[in-house]
Amino acid sequence: MSAITEISSIPSTPATDQFAAALRSFNEHARAVASGRAEGDSFTWFLASEYQWEMEMAAEWLACSPASELSDHQKNTLRHFLNRMPAIRKALADGRLAAASRPWATDLPEWTDWLEIAALPDWNDFTVRTAILLSQLGNPAQNDSLFTDAG
């Protein structure tokens, strides 16, 4: 019982601004995908899936959370973007499974992954839609003072 008392008496740390954190996460990943910086010599199926997942989770929070500071129009734009995520997730999972099942897959350098990912119509659609989305979101996507673009 004393452990519970001790834990509850610890002063709480200030909550992070979830809106700013979600916006920053989305911006970081979306800018990298839209600009092609996400792709490179060591871009793998795993990294492509991570970029997609991080963007989807942040966009979902931004579009659905009552604490989101986006306008209704911006939220609707994000929801429209999110409608395409299941197809992108499936394309990445199918591509990753196909690549892993090839007998020679382990002998090749990782750059072959990125060549296959870049050839996916769904990935190309995702990168284009991400660039368009960033332009449609306007100020929230471009003017996050806490986000520094380390491009």
CYANA upper distance limits for C-alpha pairs under 8 A (distance plus 0.5 A):
  1 MET  CA      5 THR  CA      7.08
  2 SER  CA      6 GLU  CA      6.60
  3 ALA  CA      7 ILE  CA      6.62
  4 ILE  CA      8 SER  CA      6.65
  5 THR  CA      9 SER  CA      6.72
  6 GLU  CA     10 ILE  CA      7.23
 16 THR  CA     21 ALA  CA      8.06
 17 ASP  CA     21 ALA  CA      6.70
 18 GLN  CA     22 ALA  CA      6.44
 18 GLN  CA     67 ALA  CA      8.34
 19 PHE  CA     23 LEU  CA      6.51
 19 PHE  CA     62 LEU  CA      7.51
 19 PHE  CA     67 ALA  CA      7.24
 19 PHE  CA     68 SER  CA      6.08
 19 PHE  CA     69 GLU  CA      7.45
 20 ALA  CA     24 ARG  CA      6.42
 20 ALA  CA    144 ASP  CA      8.26
 20 ALA  CA    146 LEU  CA      8.27
 21 ALA  CA     25 SER  CA      6.62
 22 ALA  CA     26 PHE  CA      6.56
 22 ALA  CA     58 ALA  CA      5.47
 22 ALA  CA     59 ALA  CA      8.06
 22 ALA  CA     61 TRP  CA      7.43
 22 ALA  CA     62 LEU  CA      7.18
 23 LEU  CA     27 ASN  CA      6.47
 23 LEU  CA     58 ALA  CA      7.39
 23 LEU  CA     62 LEU  CA      7.66
 23 LEU  CA    140 PRO  CA      8.14
 23 LEU  CA    141 ALA  CA      7.91
 23 LEU  CA    144 ASP  CA      8.30
 24 ARG  CA     28 GLU  CA      6.48
 24 ARG  CA    144 ASP  CA      7.76
 24 ARG  CA    146 LEU  CA      8.16
 24 ARG  CA    147 PHE  CA      6.36
 25 SER  CA     29 HIS  CA      6.83
 25 SER  CA     54 GLU  CA      7.69
 25 SER  CA     55 MET  CA      7.75
 25 SER  CA     58 ALA  CA      6.94
 26 PHE  CA     30 ALA  CA      6.25
 26 PHE  CA     54 GLU  CA      7.56
 26 PHE  CA     55 MET  CA      5.62
 26 PHE  CA     58 ALA  CA      5.88
 26 PHE  CA     59 ALA  CA      7.02
 27 ASN  CA     31 ARG  CA      6.23
 27 ASN  CA    141 ALA  CA      6.74
 28 GLU  CA     32 ALA  CA      6.92
 28 GLU  CA    149 ASP  CA      8.01
 29 HIS  CA     33 VAL  CA      6.68
 29 HIS  CA     38 ALA  CA      8.37
 29 HIS  CA     51 TYR  CA      6.48
 29 HIS  CA     54 GLU  CA      7.60
 29 HIS  CA     55 MET  CA      6.68
 30 ALA  CA     34 ALA  CA      6.40
 30 ALA  CA     55 MET  CA      7.12
 30 ALA  CA    130 THR  CA      6.64
 30 ALA  CA    131 ALA  CA      8.09
 30 ALA  CA    134 LEU  CA      8.06
 31 ARG  CA     35 SER  CA      6.41
 31 ARG  CA     37 ARG  CA      8.49
 31 ARG  CA    131 ALA  CA      8.08
 31 ARG  CA    134 LEU  CA      8.36
 32 ALA  CA     36 GLY  CA      6.43
 32 ALA  CA     37 ARG  CA      5.25
 32 ALA  CA     38 ALA  CA      5.33
 33 VAL  CA     37 ARG  CA      6.86
 33 VAL  CA     38 ALA  CA      5.71
 33 VAL  CA     39 GLU  CA      8.04
 33 VAL  CA     51 TYR  CA      8.13
 33 VAL  CA    127 THR  CA      6.20
 33 VAL  CA    130 THR  CA      7.67
 34 ALA  CA    127 THR  CA      5.49
 34 ALA  CA    128 VAL  CA      7.08
 34 ALA  CA    130 THR  CA      6.10
 34 ALA  CA    131 ALA  CA      5.29
 35 SER  CA    131 ALA  CA      8.15
 36 GLY  CA    127 THR  CA      8.41
 38 ALA  CA     43 PHE  CA      7.73
 38 ALA  CA     48 ALA  CA      8.48
 38 ALA  CA     51 TYR  CA      8.45
 39 GLU  CA     43 PHE  CA      5.82
 39 GLU  CA    114 TRP  CA      7.23
 40 GLY  CA    111 TRP  CA      8.02
 40 GLY  CA    114 TRP  CA      7.50
 41 ASP  CA    110 GLU  CA      7.60
 41 ASP  CA    111 TRP  CA      5.59
 41 ASP  CA    114 TRP  CA      7.83
 42 SER  CA    110 GLU  CA      6.18
 42 SER  CA    111 TRP  CA      6.34
 42 SER  CA    114 TRP  CA      7.98
 43 PHE  CA     47 LEU  CA      6.59
 43 PHE  CA     48 ALA  CA      7.55
 43 PHE  CA    110 GLU  CA      7.48
 43 PHE  CA    111 TRP  CA      7.18
 43 PHE  CA    113 ASP  CA      7.30
 43 PHE  CA    114 TRP  CA      5.72
 44 THR  CA     48 ALA  CA      6.75
 44 THR  CA    110 GLU  CA      6.76
 44 THR  CA    111 TRP  CA      7.96
 44 THR  CA    113 ASP  CA      5.71
 44 THR  CA    114 TRP  CA      6.29
 44 THR  CA    117 ILE  CA      8.49
 45 TRP  CA     49 SER  CA      6.67
 45 TRP  CA     92 LEU  CA      7.41
 45 TRP  CA     95 GLY  CA      8.27
 45 TRP  CA     96 ARG  CA      6.19
 45 TRP  CA    113 ASP  CA      6.75
 45 TRP  CA    114 TRP  CA      7.92
 45 TRP  CA    117 ILE  CA      7.62
 46 PHE  CA     50 GLU  CA      6.67
 46 PHE  CA     96 ARG  CA      8.50
 47 LEU  CA     51 TYR  CA      6.66
 48 ALA  CA     52 GLN  CA      6.75
 48 ALA  CA     92 LEU  CA      7.97
 48 ALA  CA    117 ILE  CA      8.27
 49 SER  CA     53 TRP  CA      6.47
 49 SER  CA     89 ARG  CA      7.67
 49 SER  CA     92 LEU  CA      7.02
 49 SER  CA     93 ALA  CA      8.42
 50 GLU  CA     54 GLU  CA      6.45
 51 TYR  CA     55 MET  CA      6.67
 52 GLN  CA     56 GLU  CA      6.58
 52 GLN  CA     88 ILE  CA      8.43
 52 GLN  CA     89 ARG  CA      7.92
 53 TRP  CA     57 MET  CA      6.59
 54 GLU  CA     58 ALA  CA      6.68
 55 MET  CA     59 ALA  CA      6.39
 56 GLU  CA     60 GLU  CA      6.45
 56 GLU  CA     82 LEU  CA      7.28
 56 GLU  CA     85 MET  CA      7.64
 57 MET  CA     61 TRP  CA      6.86
 58 ALA  CA     62 LEU  CA      6.64
 59 ALA  CA     63 ALA  CA      6.45
 59 ALA  CA     78 LEU  CA      6.84
 59 ALA  CA     79 ARG  CA      8.46
 59 ALA  CA     82 LEU  CA      7.84
 60 GLU  CA     64 CYS  CA      6.38
 60 GLU  CA     65 SER  CA      8.40
 60 GLU  CA     78 LEU  CA      8.24
 60 GLU  CA     79 ARG  CA      8.06
 60 GLU  CA     82 LEU  CA      7.85
 61 TRP  CA     65 SER  CA      5.76
 61 TRP  CA     68 SER  CA      7.93
 62 LEU  CA     68 SER  CA      5.87
 62 LEU  CA     69 GLU  CA      8.40
 62 LEU  CA     70 LEU  CA      7.65
 62 LEU  CA     75 LYS  CA      7.50
 62 LEU  CA     78 LEU  CA      8.34
 63 ALA  CA     68 SER  CA      7.64
 63 ALA  CA     70 LEU  CA      8.21
 63 ALA  CA     74 GLN  CA      8.32
 63 ALA  CA     75 LYS  CA      4.99
 63 ALA  CA     76 ASN  CA      7.64
 63 ALA  CA     78 LEU  CA      6.42
 63 ALA  CA     79 ARG  CA      6.73
 64 CYS  CA     68 SER  CA      7.94
 64 CYS  CA     75 LYS  CA      7.98
 70 LEU  CA     74 GLN  CA      6.35
 70 LEU  CA     75 LYS  CA      6.72
 70 LEU  CA    140 PRO  CA      8.00
 71 SER  CA     75 LYS  CA      6.70
 72 ASP  CA     76 ASN  CA      6.64
 73 HIS  CA     77 THR  CA      6.72
 74 GLN  CA     78 LEU  CA      6.77
 74 GLN  CA    136 GLN  CA      8.24
 74 GLN  CA    137 LEU  CA      6.44
 75 LYS  CA     79 ARG  CA      6.67
 76 ASN  CA     80 HIS  CA      6.68
 77 THR  CA     81 PHE  CA      6.85
 77 THR  CA    133 LEU  CA      7.98
 77 THR  CA    136 GLN  CA      8.18
 77 THR  CA    137 LEU  CA      8.27
 78 LEU  CA     82 LEU  CA      6.62
 78 LEU  CA    133 LEU  CA      8.11
 79 ARG  CA     83 ASN  CA      6.87
 80 HIS  CA     84 ARG  CA      8.05
 81 PHE  CA     85 MET  CA      7.95
 81 PHE  CA    129 ARG  CA      7.91
 81 PHE  CA    133 LEU  CA      7.94
 84 ARG  CA     88 ILE  CA      7.15
 85 MET  CA     89 ARG  CA      6.53
 86 PRO  CA     90 LYS  CA      6.61
 87 ALA  CA     91 ALA  CA      6.62
 87 ALA  CA    122 ASP  CA      7.77
 88 ILE  CA     92 LEU  CA      6.71
 88 ILE  CA    122 ASP  CA      6.10
 88 ILE  CA    123 TRP  CA      7.16
 88 ILE  CA    126 PHE  CA      7.69
 89 ARG  CA     93 ALA  CA      6.63
 90 LYS  CA     94 ASP  CA      6.44
 91 ALA  CA     95 GLY  CA      6.48
 91 ALA  CA    120 LEU  CA      8.09
 91 ALA  CA    122 ASP  CA      7.05
 91 ALA  CA    123 TRP  CA      8.41
 92 LEU  CA     96 ARG  CA      6.49
 92 LEU  CA    117 ILE  CA      8.12
 92 LEU  CA    123 TRP  CA      8.43
 93 ALA  CA     97 LEU  CA      6.60
 94 ASP  CA     98 ALA  CA      6.61
 95 GLY  CA     99 ALA  CA      6.58
 95 GLY  CA    116 GLU  CA      8.38
 95 GLY  CA    117 ILE  CA      8.08
 96 ARG  CA    100 ALA  CA      6.60
 97 LEU  CA    101 SER  CA      6.70
 98 ALA  CA    102 ARG  CA      7.19
 99 ALA  CA    105 ALA  CA      6.83
 99 ALA  CA    113 ASP  CA      8.27
100 ALA  CA    105 ALA  CA      6.61
100 ALA  CA    106 THR  CA      8.42
101 SER  CA    105 ALA  CA      7.83
104 TRP  CA    108 LEU  CA      7.48
108 LEU  CA    112 THR  CA      7.42
110 GLU  CA    114 TRP  CA      7.68
111 TRP  CA    115 LEU  CA      6.94
112 THR  CA    116 GLU  CA      6.80
113 ASP  CA    117 ILE  CA      6.59
114 TRP  CA    118 ALA  CA      6.39
115 LEU  CA    119 ALA  CA      6.78
116 GLU  CA    120 LEU  CA      7.08
117 ILE  CA    123 TRP  CA      7.17
118 ALA  CA    123 TRP  CA      6.98
118 ALA  CA    124 ASN  CA      7.12
119 ALA  CA    123 TRP  CA      8.10
119 ALA  CA    124 ASN  CA      7.92
120 LEU  CA    124 ASN  CA      6.85
121 PRO  CA    125 ASP  CA      6.56
122 ASP  CA    126 PHE  CA      6.51
123 TRP  CA    127 THR  CA      6.74
124 ASN  CA    128 VAL  CA      6.79
125 ASP  CA    129 ARG  CA      6.47
126 PHE  CA    130 THR  CA      6.45
127 THR  CA    131 ALA  CA      6.84
128 VAL  CA    132 ILE  CA      6.80
129 ARG  CA    133 LEU  CA      6.46
130 THR  CA    134 LEU  CA      6.71
131 ALA  CA    135 SER  CA      7.07
132 ILE  CA    136 GLN  CA      6.76
133 LEU  CA    137 LEU  CA      6.62
134 LEU  CA    138 GLY  CA      7.25
134 LEU  CA    141 ALA  CA      6.47
134 LEU  CA    142 GLN  CA      8.34
135 SER  CA    141 ALA  CA      8.32
137 LEU  CA    141 ALA  CA      6.21
138 GLY  CA    142 GLN  CA      6.75
139 ASN  CA    143 ASN  CA      5.77
139 ASN  CA    144 ASP  CA      8.40
140 PRO  CA    144 ASP  CA      6.74
